Amino acid sequence: MKIVISPAKSLDYETKVPTTEFTEGIFLNEAEKLSGVLKKKSPKKLSELMHISDKLGELNWQRNQDWQLPFTINNAKQAVFAFKGDVYVGLDAYSLSEEKIKQLQQKLRILSGQYGVLKPLDLMQPYRLEMGTKLKVGAKENLYQYWGTKVTDALNEELEENEVFVNLASNEYFKVVKPKQLNAEIVTPVFKDYKNGKLKVISFFAKKARGLMVRYIIDNNIENTEDLKKFNYDGYAFDDNLSKGHELVFTR
């Protein structure tokens, strides 16, 4: 089983990582090219490009100036421990055993505007570059054009025959993957909560649930769709009536 998730805007470069293991991203040359484009943009231009505050513009300008290869354990951090958004709260990688971290490394891939695709233990330096950002790079008008089929090709290289592919990424990030070119059955879990008597996808809860689903897969060595349907963390349960095709709906 392979899983993809989105990155997070919030980063944590302070908390001590529970492993000394690390790997290197496969698209560092592409990331460096993007870094070169970003380094030329002023804090004001970054704020306008990314629709962020002046303060965040300044922060990310400094991050861009500091970004440099090679990455080491002293100037970078393993991706799954560096991201700290809602998905990563649900996953709670810091509490995984070393054996489970190895399983996570094998199964999980993180889609990224800057790095293309990351394994959990791939080193990364702080950045902010959402996949939907209309950053012009040479003749490419945006990041979807920039990455083209590279992310899909990289995923295909790792996929084994009949391996299940679980899409737990947001629409913004999954758009960088070409589903028709992916050599796998794609399963997309959807998480809905009752609010005012109606079932809705509530962003905060849905993001956390995506992380919980990753954790469930790792905790229970899940390898097939039928076992995935048994997901029951945080009160969620599979709803057969609402699920259609490869979309698995979980409600609570």
Sequence and secondary structure as in RCSB ss.txt:
>XXXX:A:sequence
MKIVISPAKSLDYETKVPTTEFTEGIFLNEAEKLSGVLKKKSPKKLSELMHISDKLGELNWQRNQDWQLPFTINN
AKQAVFAFKGDVYVGLDAYSLSEEKIKQLQQKLRILSGQYGVLKPLDLMQPYRLEMGTKLKVGAKENLYQYWGTK
VTDALNEELEENEVFVNLASNEYFKVVKPKQLNAEIVTPVFKDYKNGKLKVISFFAKKARGLMVRYIIDNNIENT
EDLKKFNYDGYAFDDNLSKGHELVFTR
>XXXX:A:secstr
 EEEE   S B SSS  S    B  TTHHHHHHHHHHHHTS HHHHHHHHT  HHHHHHHHHHHHH  SS  TTT
 EEHHHHB SHHHHHH GGGS HHHHHHHHHHEEEEETTTEEE TTBEE      TT    BTTB SHHHHHTTH
HHHHHHHH  TT EEEEES HHHHTTS GGG SSEEEEEEEEEEETTEEE  HHHHHHHHHHHHHHHHHHT  SH
HHHTT  GGG EE TTT BTTEEEEE 
